[in-house]
Amino acid sequence: MAVWRSALPIVFIAVFLTFEDFITVPSCVISDVGDAAGGLGTANMKAMIVSDLLLKGSHSSYVDTIFRNIFISRFFRKSFEKLEPDMLVVLGDITAKTTKLGNSVWPAALQQFYRVIGPLRGVQLVVGLGERDVGECHELDREFVGKIASDLPGLDRTGSASFKFENISFFLINSIPFLCNENPLRFAVERLIESESFDLRAQMKDSSLEAGVSDEMNKHSDGFPKLKTHPPSGTGPVLLLHFPLSRAARGYERSSILGENLQKFERELTSHADSDIIEAAPSQLMQTLPLNETEYILQSLRPRLIFSAHRQHFDVYNHIDGSREVTVPAMTWALGGRPSFVFASFGENNTRVSNCSLAEEMHVLMSYLSLLVLLLAATLISRGNRRGFPQ
């Protein structure tokens, strides 16, 4: 018995390390959310898609520094180990509020971001912009956006990017200017969309869908060539953006396949509306792109699948043209929920989507506290045994 008691601290340390390893492993709910291109099949490429890390850089609290950021970093590491993604996509809001905390917070927040995600070990990194990173309409400055975008891999001066990875086309657009009237950035992003749209149709000119219309081109007033025939829905790139597309009645129908309870989400937002992280009313967090901009993007790009963020919860929507939009949840404890992300497995003509999450912060803290109490109890028992206390 004495030998067993003396071994208790070692046993509990082993249990603690095993528990810590276990609790940082993501819990994933798999849903066969096929994209507009078709059903499910073998995955050719896997992507981990996150958003809303809300890092504070040099303004981080003591709890952020010694607990939250370290634990989220371990969550990233275990997610990489378990899911083995080929690409990590971040859909903006890396920072809690760059423009309010001051531009000087960005370099520290960017360093903090790379520490949190840890070594990528060959994982392709794609990072978009959110309104917390570059400001809302009244704060949006083209030069500042260009400066922030230059610090992130692959972005042009507008904060957008078009690229192909593992033979799958992606188009990341800076959606913030679409909420602003007469902003120079908006026109710059629209030109990128027009160019992407024209390239998409030009690629199909030799197919049966484009037979006989390859020469049917005209000129916009801005000088852009345009093919008159639009490709069918689902034949375009995977669209990545921070702000969701419009949820107006004529633009979508809610998916019956997936979706957390929206009323519960609205109550959670209301309960956190006064926090220094949210800094916005729930109605602002439910903000989407205008309906006319949504229709313009869907018609121009014919996206295979859409990933958006900002709403801070996971959901799936069916747009009227058949394309599906996946809302990526927030990857932070700062909002009171469970840090979560989307894991997507892309096949040749299909995509499988999973919602992966970590435990709630209070549950993790209570688990650590319970283990600490047990460890202290084991240590006291062991010391009492060595001092010859009665058995």
Salt bridges, closest charged atoms under 4 A:
GLU20 OE2 - ARG74 NH1 2.31
ASP21 OD1 - LYS78 NZ 2.56
ASP32 OD1 - ARG352 NE 2.90
ASP35 OD2 - ARG304 NE 2.78
ASP64 OD2 - LYS56 NZ 3.82
ASP64 OD1 - ARG68 NH1 3.15
GLU81 OE2 - ARG77 NH1 3.40
GLU81 OE1 - LYS78 NZ 3.31
ASP93 OD2 - ARG132 NE 3.58
ASP93 OD2 - HIS242 NE2 3.35
GLU131 OE1 - HIS242 NE2 2.95
GLU131 OE2 - HIS310 ND1 3.52
GLU136 OE2 - LYS97 NZ 3.85
GLU139 OE1 - LYS97 NZ 3.91
GLU139 OE2 - HIS138 NE2 3.79
GLU143 OE1 - ARG157 NH2 3.80
GLU190 OE2 - ARG186 NE 3.43
GLU194 OE1 - HIS220 NE2 3.72
ASP222 OD2 - ARG191 NH1 3.91
GLU279 OE2 - LYS100 NZ 3.84
GLU293 OE2 - ARG186 NH2 2.04
GLU295 OE2 - ARG250 NE 2.59
ASP315 OD2 - ARG254 NH2 2.71
ASP315 OD2 - HIS313 NE2 3.66
GLU325 OE1 - ARG247 NH1 2.63
GLU325 OE1 - HIS319 NE2 2.73
GLU361 OE2 - ARG68 NE 2.82
